[in-house]
Amino acid sequence: MSTRAEAKATVEDISNDGDLNTAQTQISRKGFCSVRHGMALILHLCNFSILTQQMNLSIAIPAMVNNTAPPSLPNASIERPPTGSPNHWNETRQAPEAVGPVYDWSPEIQGILLSSLNYGSLLASVPAGYLVGVFGIRYLAGAAVFVSSALNLFIPLAADAGVALLIVLRTVQGIAQVLTSIGQYSIWVKWAPPLERNQLIGITISGSSLGALIIFLAGGVLCQTLGWPYVFYIFGGIGCVCSGLWFLLIYDDPVEHPFISTRERDYIVHSLAQQDCVPEWSVPIKAMMKSLPLWAIIVSHFSEYWYFYILMGYTPTYISSVLQVSLTESGFLSALMLGVTFICTFLGGLLADFLLSRKLLRLIVIRKLFTAVGVLLPTVFSVSLSWVTSSFSTTIAFLVLCFAAGSLCQTGALLNFLDIAPRYSGFLKGFLLLFSQISGAISPTVAGVFISQDSEVGWRNVFLLSAAVNVSGLIFYLIFAKAKVQDWAKKQTVTHL
């Protein structure tokens, strides 16, 4: 209680002085050796773990499914027969040979299993955002990391028990994972000084790119050597360790953290002294729906994730089918692009904070500039792919540049909701996640229809449609986006006569 009182007194002193910048410079920054950067690293590892858990079934399912046996019961388990036949489906796919049980799951059942994670995410995104905003993230999101990781350990047993149980387990996993995805943004409302927010969030979300990179590289190897169940055991175990670190080091408020130094705590409190971020039970839905800056962010999320899901879902297919390379090589090339995304996401956050701290650009200019670059460059490179397919190196370079430039959106429009309504960050992230998932459900389906009609023309139409959606969203965002706290997001005071 004394610590909290001291912090409040500090805030009052800063408010009375009225010079926030001077107060910030008087307090020594601790750089990367600080509790807040340690928390960013823990969140990075949690994102790494969650992403590997989201993708491990996609990596393991070729080894889990018996593709040579006639259709049988959905949860039937058999030992994989010898694969010496030259016409064997797995040799064509170059999928990892299973060391473990194999199931007779039809393509329809496989699709349901892979989609079941999204069922939970869609159901829980908005309610999870509200709960995180009201109750804080330490216990809710920390428990969610543990639940998702623990359930990951039981996926091999659930697969043996039957498809229905596996679908239920994956759905619950989706609910737990969406709590973590939303909570990681809310925590920086109270922990990230304005001049460090981009780099801290960049460190945090880059864990997802690293997780995708590692699961691409290691997943198939684990299936071939140790057996596909170990893909779930290893990454589920890593998640359990991350959840332990979460409860040890993650706190909702720097004032409550037992290991933070007084100087660092005071620096954070000083820098956020003028920011009203205390959550409330009530949410001004009507005012939100009338807010053009919020709609700019919503439209931008929909359009940018349209393109994102096209890239993530179809890049390996594009490389293997258009460039005529094996799926193994395609996987390594895809991992290369994710590695570039991991680096650029981190560097983008550092660059944004550098521009902001040196007062070279205002925050809204940074948001719009990074969004414009992150949309226009990938659009130009992806549309140009149809004319450079004869050159393998040029095609790969264009794809790498698409991923690299697209990562800048993470420091642009995708973070803008924290600027306009920090007190409702949890609810807004859940709300925006819903639109992102809707976009992710539509765009791959539309792309599949185009590609199935005509491969060469289909790919060109996919990229042209994505460009149209992406640029339209960018134009709307550039016109209406703001970076100041909106009136409906400020604390309302009632004066009694």
Disulfide bonds with the S-S distance in Angstrom:
none
